[in-house]
Amino acid sequence: MSIQLQSDFPYNDEAGWSNFLSAHYFEHQKIIKAIQQKYFFASLDYPLLDIGDQKIWLFSHADMHQSISKIIGIGLSPDLDEVDFSKEDQFETWMQNHAALHDQIDLVLGL
């Protein structure tokens, strides 16, 4: 399932955010598996299912995307660790940029 489909939920919708985190985790698992098979990298697994500390989660997630982008040759990914989710406009922009990046990764990996 495309991450785009799971990214379209109203701001401050806790159930939507929870569903997104689950779908997002499984999307990353598919990406990791595809990279392991195509590029023979052992692991890129980061703790993405539970946000816990938001700053650490954002940094880890952004770092993971930078690694993925380098491995598959799409250049730098957008800055995904500088966002204030308490601001709706920043949240919406982040979700759009993030979904577009996942679409690009899926295209390159044939997912």
N, C-alpha and C positions, 0 to 999 in steps of 0.2 A: 504494500500500500504506500502510495506517495506521502511523504511528510507534509506536502501541501494540503492534503485532505484533512490531516490532523491539526493543521495550524490555523484553521479558520474557526475560531470560537470567540465569543465576546470577551472583552477585557474584564479582568477580575472574576472570571468564571472558574472557580476552583475545580469543578469536575472536568471542565474542558482542559485546564492546565494539567491535571492528573492524567487524563487520557493522552494528551500530547506527550508527556514525559515517558509514558509506557511505550507508545508507538515510536517515539524518537529513539529510545533505547534499542528497540528491536530493529529499527532502520540502521542504526550504527552497527549492530551485530551482523546484519547482512553485508554492510560495507566492509567490515573487518574480514569477514569470510572471503569476500570477493578479492580483496587485496592480498590476503594470504595465498589464495589460489593463483592469482595472476602475477603477483610480484614477489612471492615467496618471503614475505615479512612475517615474522613469528607472531607479533601481537601489537595491537594499537588500542587495547582495551582500557578505557578510563571509566571511573565511576559516574555514570550519567543518569542512573535511574532515580536516585534520591538527591535532591538539590542540597540539602543540609545547609552549609555556609554558601550563600549565593555567590560571593566573590570568588571563592575557591572553585565552585562549580563552573562559573563563567570562564575562569582562566583555564581550567582543565579542558573544558569543551572547546574553547578557542584554540588551545594548543593541539588538541586532537585534530581539529579541522586543518590547521596549518600543516601538520604532518601528513595528513591524507592528501592535501592539495599538492605538496611537494612530491610525494610518491607517485601520484597519477599524472603529474605534469600539467596542472592547470594554473600554476602561479600561486600568488598569495590569496588566501581567502579573505573575505571582508573582516573587519575588526569586530569580533563577536564577544569580546570581554568587557567592552566599555559601553554599558547600558544601565539605565536606572529603570527597572521594571515597575517602579511605583508611578512612573510617568507614562501615560497611555501612548503618547506619540512615539516615545522611544521604544516601548514594547512592540507596537505595531510595526515600526521600521525594522526592528531586530527580527521579528517573526518573518517578515517578507524577505529580508536579505538572507536569512538562514534557510528558508524554503528554497529560494533560488539557488543557493549553493548546493543544497541536497539534490536538486534537479540536475545541476551540472555534473555532480559526482555520479549520480545514477546513470546519466547519459554516457559518460566515459567508461564506466564499469559494466555497462549493458544490463543494468538492473531494472 
